Amino acid sequence: MATFRLHLPTPFSRKPPPNPSPFSTPEILPSPTDAGFHFREKLLYLQRDLHLDASRALAANPALRSAPLPSLRAASDALLSHGFIPEEAARILSHHPSLLTSDPEDPLLASLRFLLGPVAIPCSQLRRAVLRCPRLLVTSVPNQLQPALYFLRRFGFVGSHRITSQTALLLVSSVERTLIPKLEFIQSLGFSFKETQKMVLRSPSLLTFSIENNFKPKVDFLVGEMGRDLKELKEFPQYFAFSLEGRIKPRQQMLKESGLWMPLTDMLKLSDGAFRERLVDLRIESLDKRL
């Protein structure tokens, strides 16, 4: 006949001494099941192991208060298993603390597999791609990353222009709300599809710039203040990557005051020192022509 044993839970409190003094106060130890004890454990993990600002993390993701510690460790462990060092994992999790309470299978691991598989980011470049855009790890693969990859490849991001660790951040951009409107704006400047395609593939960062805060004011300044032809953008689409207030306007002012002109490439790509030297050379050439 089978014998069943009743397993009683082991009490967590310490047993009193055999002959306790009636005047002694028994020592009370914190119970491992106490919510406050576990909460302090999580705070220590966030601060000491992940080097996160616990207050900011809790404010950004209130679910951290009730999540068990093992679930918090799962996200960090998943990153470490893919070659990220602890400092990098902490940086990613500080940007997106929601990962700490999400199932690491989706979206974190699903996104990493997508980058290594369909996108074909080399393992050696995976860390660079994610650190450049941690948002990749909190973006849905079927709803966002996959449609964006399909669109970008159809547009021309294949072969030597394929998505790399430098351009993987484009995958988080909505096709309908972000990518298509920016391409349409460039075409509205008078460029054909082929010309637009060439410009974007030459300078993929064009797809990361704001139409209202970047494209429009810089186009207006190029045509209105600088008196240049938009066709110059075909050869130098990187124009949009330079600061309007920090570089474009000051250098245009220096050229205007000197009555000089130079191609956009020389005007913007040269360092401050090289630009001044180029101005001196142009002034000398201008004087030489007058003599």
Summary of the structure (lengths in Angstrom):
residues: 291
radius of gyration: 29.8
end to end distance: 120.7
largest distance: 120.7
contacts: 769
relative contact order: 0.05
helix: 67%
strand: 0%
